[in-house]
């Protein structure tokens, strides 16, 4: 019995070693965070934390080497010819990847593109369920049937129902993306409002604040509130979710244009860099001033 017990312990240790032996490494670069690294390596923040003994809120140091699941990194690539009006974000979304990965694949230093330019993009392949999920046979069949029915040209443009696809959001985009935006935003509560500031010395104006929070999560949105109000998916007020951008007309006499933006945090509240309060605060949408001046919402993806 003692020999059997010793054998089982040895087997467990060997299995653990095998699991981590298959991992690859990633050297942290400036501006990266757990979410963007997980997304670029086709895994989840939870899996990264498990591999490296981290917590989701831990600060990452530039140059530190992280383990990433080697079995989940995309290797196949295809080419895409840039068309007039294309942006890195839309190209990345249509090819199941993110801006950071596209820039890395093509050695790009900024987001500038030229019509006719040829980019390397991850080849569209069948989706593999993340290693930390355990779907039932029925849900696996549903996922396969749904993906097989989508034309390749519109593969990422359609939005299948959650009832039809098992954990599709986690598989493509990583987990808790919107929650991570809100978490970053809340770390700046009380920071000083300065017009035109985007995070220098910890100061922000309203759109500089929202841009900062999204960029920390691997999404590059426009700089001004009025341009942000035209970016991403339009969201009805009744369908607001954590991380959505919400817009207001705070001008005197309500002139009918967007000039203020915040991030929805749930419970009918939003976080924003307020020029009136001179700092980053959380405010209720029930407050008469903001309720009457609400202009709409967008969900960057």
C-alpha positions in Angstrom: 0.0 0.0 0.0 2.9 2.3 0.9 4.5 1.6 -2.5 1.3 2.4 -4.3 1.0 5.7 -2.4 4.6 6.7 -3.3 3.9 5.8 -7.0 0.8 8.0 -7.1 2.6 10.9 -5.6 5.5 10.5 -8.2 2.9 10.2 -11.0 1.2 13.5 -9.9 4.6 15.3 -9.7 5.5 14.0 -13.2 2.2 15.2 -14.7 2.6 18.6 -13.2 6.1 18.9 -14.7 4.8 17.9 -18.1 2.1 20.5 -17.9 4.6 23.3 -17.2 7.2 21.9 -19.6 4.9 22.7 -22.5 4.7 26.4 -21.5 6.6 29.0 -23.4 7.8 32.4 -22.2 6.9 36.0 -22.8 9.0 39.0 -21.9 6.9 41.9 -20.6 7.1 45.1 -22.7 6.1 48.7 -21.8 2.4 49.2 -21.8 1.4 45.5 -21.5 -0.8 44.0 -18.8 -2.1 40.6 -17.9 -5.2 41.0 -20.1 -3.3 42.1 -23.2 -0.6 39.3 -22.7 -3.3 36.7 -22.3 -5.2 37.9 -25.3 -2.0 37.9 -27.5 -1.2 34.3 -26.4 -4.7 32.9 -26.9 -5.2 32.2 -23.2 -6.9 33.7 -20.2 -5.8 35.9 -17.3 -6.7 33.1 -14.9 -4.5 30.7 -16.7 -1.6 33.2 -16.8 -1.9 33.7 -13.0 -1.9 30.0 -12.4 1.2 29.4 -14.5 3.1 32.3 -12.8 1.8 32.4 -9.3 0.2 35.8 -9.8 -2.9 37.6 -8.7 -5.1 39.5 -11.2 -4.2 42.8 -9.6 -0.5 42.4 -9.5 1.8 45.0 -11.0 3.9 43.7 -13.9 7.5 44.8 -14.3 9.0 45.6 -17.7 11.5 42.9 -18.7 10.1 40.2 -16.4 9.6 36.8 -18.1 6.2 35.1 -17.8 5.2 31.6 -18.7 2.5 31.3 -21.3 0.7 28.2 -22.5 2.8 27.1 -25.5 0.0 24.7 -26.8 -2.4 27.6 -27.3 -0.2 30.1 -29.3 -1.3 30.6 -32.9 1.3 29.6 -35.5 -0.4 29.7 -38.8 -0.6 33.1 -40.6 -2.3 34.4 -43.7 -2.0 37.8 -45.5 -4.4 40.7 -45.7 -4.3 43.6 -48.2 -5.2 46.9 -46.5 -8.1 48.8 -48.0 -8.9 52.5 -47.9 -10.6 53.3 -44.5 -9.2 50.2 -42.7 -7.9 50.5 -39.2 -5.7 48.1 -37.2 -8.5 47.5 -34.7 -11.1 46.4 -37.2 -8.6 44.2 -39.1 -7.6 42.6 -35.8 -11.2 42.0 -34.8 -12.1 40.4 -38.1 -9.2 38.0 -37.8 -9.8 37.0 -34.1 -6.8 38.8 -32.7 -5.8 42.1 -31.2 -3.9 45.2 -32.2 -0.8 44.3 -30.1 -0.5 40.9 -31.9 -1.0 42.5 -35.4 1.7 45.1 -34.7 4.1 42.4 -33.4 3.5 40.1 -36.4 4.2 43.0 -38.8 6.9 44.9 -36.9 4.7 48.0 -36.7 5.7 50.8 -34.4 2.4 52.7 -34.6 -1.2 52.3 -35.9 -0.6 54.0 -39.3 -1.7 52.0 -42.3 -1.5 52.6 -46.1 -4.0 51.4 -48.7 -2.5 48.4 -50.6 -0.2 47.5 -47.7 0.1 43.7 -47.0 -0.2 42.6 -43.4 0.4 39.2 -41.8 -2.7 38.1 -39.9 -3.5 34.9 -37.9 -5.1 32.3 -40.1 -8.7 31.6 -39.2 -8.8 28.2 -37.7 -11.3 26.1 -35.9 -11.7 27.3 -32.3 -10.2 25.3 -29.5 -11.9 25.4 -26.1 -9.6 27.0 -23.5 -7.8 24.5 -21.3 -9.5 25.7 -18.1 -13.0 25.0 -19.3 -14.8 21.7 -19.3 -17.7 21.8 -21.8 -20.3 19.1 -22.0 -20.5 16.9 -25.2 -23.7 18.7 -26.0 -22.2 22.2 -25.8 -19.2 21.1 -27.8 -21.5 19.9 -30.6 -23.4 23.1 -30.5 -20.2 25.1 -30.8 -19.0 23.1 -33.7 -22.4 23.3 -35.5 -22.6 27.1 -35.0 -19.1 27.8 -36.2 -19.4 25.5 -39.2 -22.6 27.4 -40.3 -20.8 30.8 -40.3 -19.4 31.9 -43.7 -15.7 32.5 -43.4 -16.0 36.1 -44.8 -18.3 37.1 -41.9 -16.9 34.8 -39.3 -16.2 37.5 -36.8 -18.9 40.0 -37.9 -21.8 37.9 -36.7 -22.7 37.8 -33.0 -24.0 34.3 -32.1 -26.3 34.0 -29.1 -24.8 32.9 -25.8 -27.5 30.1 -25.9 -25.9 28.8 -29.2 -22.2 29.1 -28.4 -20.4 27.7 -25.3 -18.2 30.4 -23.7 -17.5 32.0 -27.1 -16.6 35.3 -25.6 -13.9 33.8 -23.3 -12.4 31.8 -26.2 -12.0 34.7 -28.5 -11.3 37.7 -26.3 -10.2 36.4 -22.8 -12.2 36.7 -19.7 -13.5 39.6 -17.7 -12.4 42.2 -20.3 -15.0 44.8 -19.2 -14.4 44.2 -15.5 -10.7 44.8 -16.1 -11.4 48.2 -17.6 -13.5 49.2 -14.6 -10.8 47.9 -12.2 -8.2 50.1 -13.9 -10.5 53.1 -13.7 -11.2 52.6 -10.0 -7.5 52.7 -9.2 -7.5 56.3 -10.4 -10.4 57.5 -8.1 -9.5 60.9 -6.7 -6.8 61.6 -9.3 -6.7 65.3 -10.3 -8.6 66.6 -13.4 -6.5 68.6 -15.8 -7.9 69.7 -19.2 -5.9 68.0 -22.0 -4.2 65.4 -19.7 -4.1 61.7 -20.6 -2.3 60.3 -17.6 0.8 62.4 -17.3 1.7 62.8 -13.6 -1.6 60.9 -12.9 -3.9 63.6 -14.2 -6.7 63.3 -16.7 -9.4 65.0 -18.6 -12.6 63.0 -19.3 -11.7 61.4 -22.6 -8.0 61.1 -21.7 -9.2 59.1 -18.7 -11.3 56.7 -20.7 -8.6 56.3 -23.4 -6.1 55.5 -20.7 -8.3 52.8 -19.1 -9.0 51.1 -22.4 -5.4 51.3 -23.6 -4.3 49.6 -20.4 -6.5 46.7 -21.5 -5.1 46.5 -25.0 -7.8 48.6 -26.8 -6.8 51.8 -28.5 -9.8 54.2 -28.7 -9.9 57.7 -30.2 -8.7 60.6 -28.1 -11.7 63.0 -27.9 -15.2 62.3 -26.4 -17.0 63.2 -29.6 -14.9 60.7 -31.6 -15.2 58.1 -28.9 -19.0 58.5 -29.2 -18.7 57.2 -32.8 -16.5 54.3 -32.0 -17.6 50.7 -31.2 -21.0 49.2 -30.9 -24.0 51.4 -30.0 -25.6 50.3 -26.8 -29.2 51.1 -25.6 -29.4 52.6 -22.1 -31.3 49.6 -20.8 -28.5 47.3 -22.0 -25.6 49.0 -20.3 -22.8 46.7 -19.0 -19.7 47.4 -17.0 -17.0 49.0 -19.1 -19.3 50.6 -21.6 -18.5 54.2 -22.5 -21.4 56.7 -21.8 -21.7 60.2 -23.3 -23.2 63.5 -22.2 -23.8 67.0 -23.4 -22.7 69.1 -20.4 -22.6 72.4 -22.4 -24.5 75.4 -21.2 -27.9 75.4 -22.8 -27.4 71.8 -24.0 -26.2 72.5 -27.6 -26.8 68.9 -28.7 -23.2 67.6 -29.1 -21.1 65.2 -27.0 -18.5 66.9 -24.8 -18.2 64.5 -21.8 -17.6 60.8 -21.4 -17.4 58.3 -18.5 -17.2 54.5 -18.0 -20.3 52.6 -16.7 -19.4 50.6 -13.5 -22.8 49.0 -12.8 -25.7 49.8 -10.5 -26.6 52.8 -12.6 -23.3 54.5 -11.8 -20.3 55.7 -13.9 -16.8 56.8 -13.2 -15.3 59.8 -14.9 -12.8 62.6 -14.7 -15.1 65.5 -13.6 -14.1 69.1 -14.4 -16.7 70.2 -11.8 -15.3 68.1 -9.0 -11.7 68.6 -10.3 -11.0 64.8 -9.9 -11.9 61.3 -10.9 -15.2 60.4 -9.2 -18.1 57.9 -9.4 -21.5 59.5 -10.1 -25.1 58.1 -10.2 -26.9 58.3 -13.6 -30.0 59.1 -11.5 -28.5 62.5 -10.8 -30.7 65.0 -12.6 -27.9 66.9 -14.3 -26.5 63.8 -16.0 -29.8 62.0 -16.5 -31.1 64.9 -18.6 -27.9 65.3 -20.5 -27.3 61.6 -21.4 -26.5 61.2 -25.1 -25.9 57.5 -25.6 -23.4 54.7 -25.0 -20.8 52.7 -27.0 -19.0 49.4 -26.3 -15.5 49.2 -27.7 -14.6 45.7 -28.8 
